[in-house]
Amino acid sequence: MQNQQPHIYKHMTIIRSSEIGTYLYCQRAWWYRKSGYEPQNQAELAAGIHAHDQHGSKVQKADTLRKLAYFLLLAAGILAIVSLILQFSS
């Protein structure tokens, strides 16, 4: 059986969530892209993508170091408590 859509949906354009984000950021950029225009500043766009990738890597490393710092702080606290317990129990 063939999937038939109601008549009202045949002429509707599908809008993707990424298009909504582009539209909210810059309505003109959305219209250009929707009309088939490609940006002329490809080198700048590529450099921006590269910069964002590098920044994302730095953020992930910082997050990992922050988690390690919390773990080490917790371990130091536990060792201090164990040390105090051993010192006062003898």
N, C-alpha and C positions, 0 to 999 in steps of 0.2 A: 504494500500500500504506500502510496506517495504522500510525503509530508506536505500538506497544504496549509498555507497560512491564510488567515482572513484577509479580505481585500484591503482593509485599512493599513495593514503592515507592509504591503508591497512597495509603497512609495516612500517609506520612512528610511532615513539614513541612520546607520549605526554609529553611535558616538562612544568612543572608548574612554576609559578613565584617564589615560595619559593625555588625551586631547583636552579633557576638562582642566587638567593641571596646566597645560600649555596655555589654554585660553585665560585661566585665572591669572597666570603670570604675565602674559602679554597678548592681548586680543589681536593685535596686528600680526604678531609672529604666528599665531594660530591660523589666521586667515591666509597668510602667505603659504604656509605649509599645506593647508587644505586646498589651495588653488594650484599647488604643484610647483611653487617657487622653492628653489634650494638656496640656502644661505651662501653668500659669496665669501664669507670669512671662515673658510674651512680650516685654515691653519690655526686661527685663534680658537675655534671650537675644539679642535684636537688638543691644543695646549691646555684648554680649560678642563677637558676630560682627564688628561694626564695629571693635572694639578689636583683635581678632586680625588683621583685614585691614590695619589701620594698622601693626601691629607687623611683619607679613610684609613690607610695603613698606619699612619701615625696615631690616629685615634684608637685603633684596635690595640696597638702596642701599649699606649698609655692606659687603656682599660685593663689589660693584662697585668701591667706593673702595679696598678692600683689594687687589684685583687690580691696580688702577691704581697703587697705591703700590709693589707689587712690580715692576711694569713700569718705573716711573720709577727705582726703586733699581737695577734691572739696567742701565738705560740710563746712569745716572750712573756705575756701575762700569765699563762699557765705555768711556765717555768718559774716565774717569780713567786707564784702562790705555792707551788710544790716546794720551792727552796725555803720559804717562810715556815711552812708546815714542818719540814724536816728540821729546821733550825730550832724551833720552839718545842718540838716533841722530844728532843734529846736532853 
